[in-house]
């Protein structure tokens, strides 16, 4: 049976409505987790309004800066949004936000419980005033725990979820994964959790509170494979996934580069060793069945590291393709923008940045055949959409001017 070709990646100009067209999401979140989740919803077609203080989300000020008030990181978590710069510490600002909430389907925030209560956005108040609203709140720890109001950035969550310990067990050093993994895993969790609540909302007309505690989310993520022997009661073995914890579980050096050379099953292993003329290893009882292999993964990885320098990366690629052995060259991040696979898939595309320049937009990898996801607008300047959004709420020009004069609204960041 011939499979259908993957849908083409549409350009910004001809992108039709996405699957979430008609859904309004308020992004009352900062840094990465909440904004990234809301960007995903925007990529899928939702109308996302980013509500940030007049000074802007702190992510705008990180390095490197694409332009004043717009960092590279902010560009990559805020596309497909409109920005409203609003001082929620003022009574007038909260009034504007209430008017906006009345038009919204979803509110996403990573404010801690005490801060939400000060703004009148605690779950009970929101449920009473906006019974149809889906309120998704995400913070470091569960709201009903003693740690509820503790600050929690990505490294804190990696530590409190066992991720740092897993790295220590694998490498000997209790270090952090070099990615803001907790923020991004939790962002994905927010996105699918919100969508589940929206399905319920559409069926019943009722909203609900969705809570995504970061530590709980990443711990659950880690334990899928690493609970291991402790899954049984009583335990049948230790925690830790054998393949990930084995010595030398790492990329190997070829004659001219680095690769992932990973025969995964006993059949893969035998096939690879026969292909390189090592029939003795193809029949080695250490790798003959899954149980033996689990006990000797370190031996296998050491043998692969010894063999790898005997061929170039291209030669290994051809050999592994011929014998259906899992293989990939290591992609250097510096090369991502020019890698043929990345370029052909449109995963990094040059697009207008909304300020007269061009930037590299990280594509949405999901493909829809009828309602494509993708970039409809670049990340907005701070407060770029204040006037339009307030006009949609029925505010006249005089009222908008009064709010701006009172310092309730922000505005586009001026060049330094």
Secondary structure, 3 states (H helix, E strand, C coil): CCCCCCCCCCCCCCCCCCCCCCCEEEEECCCCHHHHHHHHHHHCCCEEEEEECCCCCHHHHCCCEEECCEEHHHHCCCCCEEEEEECCCCHHHHHHHHHHHCCCCEEEECCCHHHHHHCCCCHHHHHHHCCCCEEEEEECCCCCCCCCCCCCCHHHHHHHCCHHHHHHHHHCCCCCCCCCHHHHHHHHHHHHHHHHHHHHHHHHCCCEEEEEEHHHHHHHHHHHHHCHHHHCCCCCCCCCCHHHHCCCCCCEECCCCEEEECCCCHHHHHHHHHHCCCHHHHCCHHHCCHHHHHHCHHHHHHHHHHHHCCCCHHHHHHHHHHCCCCEEECCCHHHHHHCHHHHHCCCEEEEECCCCCEEEEECCCCCCCCCCCCCCCCCCCCCCCHHHHHHHCCCCHHHHHHHHHCCCECCCCCCC
